[in-house]
Amino acid sequence: MTTHINQDLTYIKIGTLEDFRERMGRVIRLKQKEIVVFRTTDGNLYALDNRSPHRKGGPLAEGIVSGHFVLDPLYDWKIALDSGQVQAPDSGLVQTYPLKVEGESVQMGLSPQQARQLGLAH
Ligand code: FES
């Protein structure tokens, strides 16, 4: 798993490893924000905004995980889980979030601005 260790991020616990089943999107609600976490068959965890960037986009949590991609359930867009990049011929970007695992605890990193927006920092 790519781990972005950044001192400036605020990490919040979003669950334990057993909460995340392979290839099943798990929705995490933080105030008005919805994030989806996917666990790939190689054991990696990825967090993204739970919304396809398609202009009529639906929740990515209902997408099909294939390798390190999720296929948008409505329009069949293929989105890289690690970068949030929509694959050609379509284009777009989904916000991704760094995750870290400490023991069994899964934690998600928020930038200072994101943490403030969620009322988690000053
Ligand atoms: S990054 Fe693990 S298989 Fe692609």
Residues whose N, C-alpha, C, O or C-beta is under 5 A from the ligand:
A	BS01	FES	D42 H68
